[in-house]
């Protein structure tokens, strides 16, 4: 992992361009992989080999997550976007392909809406394409969201019980990770105070117009999704898990409201799909990049199940 100073802290990141020569013209624009809550760039470890060599691939740890710094901030959506913007500037990244999972997808779309000339394509999986209504959520998910937002209860669940780390890689995947596999996700959050970024993310889900500032940003990038036919977009879908954010109704909405959209089904997976289906995800992204001439099409993708 590399690190770079940003604002008053630092971001850690993977950069395959620092490990091997990638011809910028042959490889197309850099591909930036953005994780969500409660993960890190580690989420992409089995996806990256399918893209590396074809493109320069970068994957940052969001501020407060993974090996990145934990400054004394609120970790709101605006904070996350500011530190991510600073990372792009520090590395001199201009026109890129953004790949986002969970809140990483929301950050990718938010950046695309704010800097439309700096995005060559967008790949989305298990993320927030639009604000949610409470009735759209299954009762357990609705109760969980309400608990996180309740003062005292959210702190107990996330800070004290470390519920995200303890459940994400059991219930949020079809194939539970063993302790060695979970360790890289657990290590950045050894204390209740270190877990505040996870609590902040848990309270940002845009439900019934709240929190208003996040809903506004999601609505803004919804306008970009509908009004950017010049930018190809790929939505990866999955099945067989009750934890999925993007189900049939969301896919139907996306087909109607997202310009230049390709939908690719990648098989059974839980919400943290790169843990369940990394090969299918990697191949789907690699093929889509080649189709749209956004990568080195002459370099074969890694083969796998």
Backbone torsions as a table, in degrees:
resi	resn	phi	psi	omega
1	UNK	NA	143.5	174.7
2	UNK	-104.7	165.1	174.4
3	UNK	-136.1	153.2	176.5
4	UNK	-143.3	138.4	177.3
5	UNK	-65.4	136.6	173.8
6	UNK	-139.3	126.9	179.8
7	UNK	51.5	-111.7	-178.8
8	UNK	-109.5	17.6	-175.2
9	UNK	-146.3	-147.7	177.5
10	UNK	-150.2	154.2	172.7
11	UNK	-116.6	136.4	173.3
12	UNK	-93.5	149.4	-177.8
13	UNK	-159.7	154.2	170.3
14	UNK	-94.1	140.3	177.8
15	UNK	-144.6	104.5	-179.7
16	UNK	-67.6	-20.0	176.5
17	UNK	-68.1	-19.5	177.7
18	UNK	-87.3	-10.5	-176.7
19	UNK	-106.1	-24.6	-178.1
20	UNK	-152.5	151.8	179.3
21	UNK	-72.6	125.8	176.1
22	UNK	-124.1	118.8	-178.8
23	UNK	-67.0	117.7	-173.5
24	UNK	-59.7	-40.9	-177.7
25	UNK	-73.1	-44.8	-179.5
26	UNK	-68.9	-34.8	-175.7
27	UNK	-84.3	-11.3	-178.5
28	UNK	77.2	-169.8	-178.5
29	UNK	-67.4	154.0	175.5
30	UNK	-59.5	149.8	176.1
31	UNK	-107.9	122.4	-178.2
32	UNK	-110.9	120.4	-178.1
33	UNK	-99.7	122.1	-176.9
34	UNK	-115.5	123.2	-179.3
35	UNK	-87.2	177.5	178.2
36	UNK	-124.5	-148.8	-175.9
37	UNK	-100.1	129.4	7.5
38	UNK	-109.4	40.2	-168.3
39	UNK	-98.0	-156.4	-178.5
40	UNK	-160.4	-172.4	177.1
41	UNK	-60.1	-19.2	177.6
42	UNK	-57.0	-27.3	179.7
43	UNK	-56.6	-29.9	-172.3
44	UNK	-95.1	5.4	-169.9
45	UNK	-58.2	-32.4	-179.3
46	UNK	-95.6	-6.1	175.7
47	UNK	-89.9	-38.7	-175.4
48	UNK	-53.3	-42.1	-178.0
49	UNK	-59.4	-23.7	178.9
50	UNK	-76.9	-16.1	-175.9
51	UNK	-112.2	-32.0	-177.4
52	UNK	-62.9	140.7	-175.8
53	UNK	92.9	-33.5	174.6
54	UNK	-86.4	-32.8	-179.0
55	UNK	-147.1	158.9	166.1
56	UNK	-73.2	129.2	-176.4
57	UNK	-119.7	129.3	177.8
58	UNK	-126.4	145.5	179.0
59	UNK	-144.9	103.2	178.9
60	UNK	-83.4	155.9	163.7
61	UNK	-88.5	123.9	179.0
62	UNK	-61.4	157.3	-177.6
63	UNK	-58.3	133.3	-177.7
64	UNK	85.2	-4.1	-175.4
65	UNK	-120.4	158.4	176.4
66	UNK	54.4	-134.7	-178.8
67	UNK	-92.0	5.1	178.2
68	UNK	-75.6	165.8	-177.7
69	UNK	-68.0	163.6	177.9
70	UNK	-125.8	73.3	-180.0
71	UNK	-68.5	167.0	-179.4
72	UNK	-83.5	78.3	179.0
73	UNK	-128.8	175.1	-178.9
74	UNK	-80.8	-19.1	-177.0
75	UNK	62.9	34.5	172.3
76	UNK	-75.4	175.2	-178.8
77	UNK	-59.7	-41.7	179.5
78	UNK	-62.9	-39.5	176.7
79	UNK	-60.5	-48.9	-178.7
80	UNK	-60.3	-41.5	180.0
81	UNK	-66.7	-38.9	179.8
82	UNK	-62.7	-46.7	-179.0
83	UNK	-68.6	-35.7	177.2
84	UNK	-67.3	-42.3	175.7
85	UNK	-57.7	-42.7	-179.3
86	UNK	-63.9	-34.9	176.6
87	UNK	-64.9	-45.5	177.1
88	UNK	-57.5	-43.6	-178.9
89	UNK	-68.1	-41.7	-178.9
90	UNK	-62.0	-33.7	-179.1
91	UNK	-92.6	-2.9	179.2
92	UNK	66.0	31.0	-179.9
93	UNK	-81.6	131.6	-178.7
94	UNK	-112.0	-97.1	-176.2
95	UNK	-86.1	117.1	-173.5
96	UNK	-133.3	164.9	167.0
97	UNK	-97.9	125.7	-177.9
98	UNK	-101.6	128.8	176.7
99	UNK	-119.5	121.9	-174.2
100	UNK	-132.9	133.6	175.0
101	UNK	-114.7	138.2	175.7
102	UNK	57.4	-131.8	-179.9
103	UNK	-66.3	-21.1	173.8
104	UNK	-63.6	-32.5	175.3
105	UNK	-67.6	-40.4	177.8
106	UNK	-64.2	-42.3	177.8
107	UNK	-65.1	-37.9	177.7
108	UNK	-62.1	-46.7	-178.9
109	UNK	-68.7	-37.6	177.0
110	UNK	-60.9	-43.7	179.0
111	UNK	-67.0	-41.2	179.3
112	UNK	-60.7	-40.0	180.0
113	UNK	-67.9	-33.5	-178.8
114	UNK	-84.4	-27.4	-179.2
115	UNK	-130.8	65.2	-173.3
116	UNK	-61.7	-26.9	-179.9
117	UNK	-78.4	-4.7	-175.8
118	UNK	-110.6	13.8	178.8
119	UNK	-123.5	127.2	-180.0
120	UNK	-96.9	-20.8	-179.6
121	UNK	-176.6	161.8	-178.6
122	UNK	-137.2	133.6	174.4
123	UNK	-119.7	131.7	-173.6
124	UNK	-129.0	140.3	173.0
125	UNK	-149.0	131.9	176.2
126	UNK	48.2	59.0	-176.6
127	UNK	-134.9	-174.3	-177.3
128	UNK	-99.7	103.8	179.2
129	UNK	-85.6	-22.8	-177.5
130	UNK	-156.0	162.1	174.0
131	UNK	-60.7	153.1	-176.7
132	UNK	-106.2	154.2	168.4
133	UNK	-105.9	144.7	-176.5
134	UNK	-55.8	-37.2	-177.3
135	UNK	-68.9	-15.0	176.8
136	UNK	-76.4	-17.3	-177.0
137	UNK	-90.1	140.1	171.7
138	UNK	-59.8	148.3	-177.9
139	UNK	-49.3	-42.5	178.8
140	UNK	-63.4	-39.2	179.7
141	UNK	-68.1	-37.2	178.6
142	UNK	-65.8	-43.4	179.4
143	UNK	-64.7	-38.2	179.4
144	UNK	-64.7	-44.3	179.4
145	UNK	-62.7	-41.9	178.7
146	UNK	-64.3	-38.4	180.0
147	UNK	-64.5	-43.3	180.0
148	UNK	-61.0	-35.6	-176.6
149	UNK	-81.8	-11.5	-178.0
150	UNK	-82.1	122.8	-179.2
151	UNK	-56.8	131.9	-179.0
152	UNK	91.6	-46.8	-179.9
153	UNK	-71.0	-47.7	178.6
154	UNK	-59.9	-41.5	178.5
155	UNK	-61.6	-42.7	179.4
156	UNK	-63.9	-44.9	-177.0
157	UNK	-68.5	-48.1	-171.6
158	UNK	-88.3	-46.6	-175.7
159	UNK	-79.5	-44.4	-174.6
160	UNK	-87.6	-49.2	-177.4
161	UNK	-85.1	-12.2	-179.8
162	UNK	54.6	46.5	-170.1
163	UNK	-62.5	-33.4	-177.8
164	UNK	-64.3	-51.2	-178.9
165	UNK	-64.9	-37.1	-175.2
166	UNK	-75.3	-19.6	-176.9
167	UNK	-116.3	-25.8	-172.5
168	UNK	-59.7	-36.1	-172.9
169	UNK	-102.7	15.8	169.7
170	UNK	-118.2	-60.2	-179.4
171	UNK	-84.6	-22.9	-177.6
172	UNK	-90.1	7.6	176.6
173	UNK	-136.4	157.1	176.1
174	UNK	-80.9	-26.4	-179.8
175	UNK	-118.7	96.1	-176.2
176	UNK	-54.1	140.5	179.2
177	UNK	-81.7	147.0	175.5
178	UNK	-83.2	176.4	-172.8
179	UNK	-61.3	-39.0	178.8
180	UNK	-64.1	-34.8	-179.9
181	UNK	-74.9	-32.0	-179.8
182	UNK	-78.0	-27.2	-172.3
183	UNK	-51.0	-45.5	-179.9
184	UNK	-62.2	-25.1	176.4
185	UNK	-81.4	-33.1	-176.6
186	UNK	-78.4	-35.9	-171.2
187	UNK	-57.9	-34.7	179.7
188	UNK	-70.3	-6.8	-173.3
189	UNK	-127.8	61.6	-174.5
190	UNK	-78.6	-18.0	-174.6
191	UNK	-130.6	159.5	175.9
192	UNK	-54.7	-42.9	-178.7
193	UNK	-62.3	-36.5	-178.8
194	UNK	-69.1	-14.5	-175.9
195	UNK	-93.3	3.2	-177.9
196	UNK	-59.9	-35.0	175.7
197	UNK	-58.8	-38.0	178.8
198	UNK	-65.8	-40.0	178.2
199	UNK	-64.6	-42.0	179.1
200	UNK	-60.6	-45.6	178.4
201	UNK	-59.6	-41.5	-175.7
202	UNK	-63.7	-23.2	-178.1
203	UNK	-96.5	4.5	-178.2
204	UNK	-100.5	-3.5	-178.9
205	UNK	-57.6	124.0	-173.8
206	UNK	-78.9	93.9	-176.1
207	UNK	-120.1	126.9	176.4
208	UNK	50.6	41.7	174.5
209	UNK	81.7	6.2	-176.3
210	UNK	-130.7	136.7	-3.3
211	UNK	-74.4	139.2	-170.8
212	UNK	-59.1	-38.7	-176.3
213	UNK	-68.3	-32.9	177.5
214	UNK	-75.4	-41.8	177.2
215	UNK	-57.1	-41.4	179.8
216	UNK	-61.9	-40.5	-179.6
217	UNK	-70.2	-38.8	178.0
218	UNK	-65.9	-41.2	177.6
219	UNK	-64.4	-36.6	179.0
220	UNK	-64.7	-44.1	179.5
221	UNK	-76.6	-18.9	170.6
222	UNK	-63.0	-37.7	175.0
223	UNK	-63.6	-38.9	177.7
224	UNK	-67.1	-41.1	178.5
225	UNK	-56.8	-40.5	-178.0
226	UNK	-78.0	-28.1	-170.7
227	UNK	-110.4	25.5	-177.9
228	UNK	-129.1	63.1	-178.3
229	UNK	-65.8	-15.9	179.8
230	UNK	-78.1	-11.5	-177.6
231	UNK	-109.9	114.9	178.4
232	UNK	-67.7	145.0	-178.0
233	UNK	-134.3	141.2	179.4
234	UNK	-124.1	125.5	175.3
235	UNK	-110.8	118.7	178.0
236	UNK	-93.9	132.6	-177.1
237	UNK	-121.7	161.9	-175.5
238	UNK	-143.9	174.0	178.1
239	UNK	-146.8	179.2	171.5
240	UNK	76.9	14.3	177.7
241	UNK	-137.2	135.6	177.7
242	UNK	-74.1	-7.5	-177.2
243	UNK	-90.2	0.4	-174.6
244	UNK	-69.3	137.3	174.4
245	UNK	-81.7	-36.7	-174.4
246	UNK	-104.4	95.9	177.0
247	UNK	-103.0	-167.5	-175.0
248	UNK	-59.3	-40.9	-177.8
249	UNK	-65.4	-40.2	179.0
250	UNK	-68.2	-39.8	178.4
251	UNK	-62.9	-42.6	178.1
252	UNK	-61.4	-41.9	176.8
253	UNK	-61.6	-43.9	-178.0
254	UNK	-63.4	-42.0	179.5
255	UNK	-59.4	-31.5	-177.7
256	UNK	-87.2	-29.1	-169.8
257	UNK	-114.0	-8.0	-176.8
258	UNK	-109.6	121.6	-178.6
259	UNK	-75.7	147.3	174.4
260	UNK	56.1	43.4	-174.4
261	UNK	-99.0	134.8	167.4
262	UNK	-114.3	134.0	176.8
263	UNK	-111.1	127.1	-179.0
264	UNK	-126.2	121.8	178.9
265	UNK	-86.5	131.6	-174.6
266	UNK	-114.4	13.1	174.2
267	UNK	93.2	-167.9	-175.8
268	UNK	-74.4	135.3	178.5
269	UNK	-165.8	159.6	169.4
270	UNK	-89.3	-173.4	-178.2
271	UNK	-57.5	-41.2	179.2
272	UNK	-85.2	63.9	-170.1
273	UNK	-58.4	-34.0	178.2
274	UNK	-61.5	-16.9	173.7
275	UNK	-80.5	-32.2	-178.1
276	UNK	-88.5	-39.7	-170.6
277	UNK	-131.2	51.1	-176.5
278	UNK	-64.1	-37.4	-178.4
279	UNK	-67.4	-45.4	179.8
280	UNK	-63.0	-40.7	178.7
281	UNK	-65.6	-47.6	-179.2
282	UNK	-60.7	-44.5	180.0
283	UNK	-66.2	-40.7	-179.5
284	UNK	-62.3	-43.6	179.1
285	UNK	-66.3	-45.0	-178.8
286	UNK	-60.5	-44.0	-179.7
287	UNK	-65.4	-40.4	179.8
288	UNK	-66.7	-40.7	176.8
289	UNK	-60.8	-43.6	179.6
290	UNK	-65.5	-41.1	179.9
291	UNK	-58.3	-39.9	-177.9
292	UNK	-96.2	14.0	177.6
293	UNK	55.2	42.7	179.3
294	UNK	-108.0	11.2	178.9
295	UNK	-151.5	176.9	174.8
296	UNK	-76.8	93.1	-171.4
297	UNK	-66.8	-17.0	-177.5
298	UNK	-83.5	-8.2	-179.8
299	UNK	-93.8	120.8	-176.6
300	UNK	-66.2	144.9	175.5
301	UNK	-74.6	155.3	174.2
302	UNK	-64.8	138.0	179.8
303	UNK	-93.5	151.8	179.5
304	UNK	-178.6	-177.9	-178.8
305	UNK	-72.7	NA	NA
